[in-house]
Amino acid sequence: MSSTTLLVVPSARRRRRVDSGIARRPGDGSRAITYLCAVVLIAICMGPVLYIVLGGFRTNSQITADPSGFPAPWVVTNYTEVLASGTFWQAMASSTITALATTAGVVALGLMASYVIARYDFMGKGALYALFAAGLMFPVTVAITPLYLLVRSLGLTNSLLGVILPQIAFALPTTIIILVPFLRAIPAEIEEAASIDGASRLGFFFRMVLPLSLPGVITTGILAFIGSWNGYMLPLFILSDPNLFTLPLGVQNFASQYSVDTARVLAFTSLSMLPALIFFSLFERRIVGGLSGAVKG
């Protein structure tokens, strides 16, 4: 009995020491601070969005009496009236056409340019890549005046095409920066094997390059779509017809018309944000995966 007791007691002591060591792990404090900071940042980012969404379910008298309160009672007429109006659906159609056309142009042109830069050797290759990289340093606000003069000289003012083409041009640098590492990481042996099997350069491009670079293509397409959907500066300068306004301009126009009806303006704003939020939430993993693949490449 005594020998058994001597064997059990030290093991219990060692177990208590191990448990106390796990409980006092040095990284737990910093991890808790990290989680706390993340929660605070999420609350700061989501607070205005939740305020706008909940404000659409309130009446103007509720907002005036308690601007930060919850709906009591909940009112859905603001959302139904916005959905029943033609202004919202006209702006939705303009934003959809502009975003889809911009995405298609950015992906097509960016993939072709990235393929040439990544797979071919020619004089000025580094300078061309540096030129596209330098395009990241010129935002729309800097070039809006000469860009407007160029669009006006081409006769594209007050048309969706006058918004789509500049958006494609400003989205190309980001697209090429992301896609070049994907295309450069494709082994040369695959291209040699495809050429031996009789595949042409276009055949190799469509049969091998596109499937292998699909994560980067999806990432750039999502970024181009969201950037076009949220674009405000270009449509503001190019479009003057209310029937062609995109959703950001539609929100401004609607707010100016119904400046007294704050609840309906909040409902219009929340419905305008909803498609982009859903789209981004559904493809969030695709964006992160594509960007991480670009960094690895």
RAGIRA-V166264 format. One line per field, one symbol per residue. ss: DSSP state (h for helix, s for strand, l for the rest). psi: psi as a letter, one per 20 degrees, with the letter a starting at -180 (. if undefined). Layout:
ss = ???
psi = ???
This chain:
ss = lhhhhhhhhhhhhhhhhhhhhhhlllhhhhhhhhhhhhhhhhhhhhhhhhhhhhhllllhhhhhhlllllllllllhhhhhhhhlhhhhhhhhhhhhhhhhhhhhhhhhhhhhhhhhhhlllllhhhhhhhhhhhhhllhhhhhhhhhhhhhhlllllllhhhhhhhhhhhhhhhhhhhhhhhhlllhhhhhhhhhllllhhhhhhhhhhhhlhhhhhhhhhhhhhhhhlllhhhhhhlllhhhllhhhhhhhhhhhllllhhhhhhhhhhhhhhhhhhhhhlhhhhhhhhhhhhhl
psi = ghhhhhhgghhhghghggghhghkphihghghhghghggghghhhighghggghhijrrhhghggnhjrqpnrppihgghhghiqigghghggghgggggggggggggghgghhgghhiqprpjghhghhghhhiijnrhhhjhghgghghhhikjqlqhhihgghhggiigggghhhhghghhipqhhghghhhhijprhhghghhggghhjhghggghgghhghhhhjpggghhhhpiphijprgghhggghhhhlhhnhghghggghhhhgghggghhhkghggggghhhhgg.
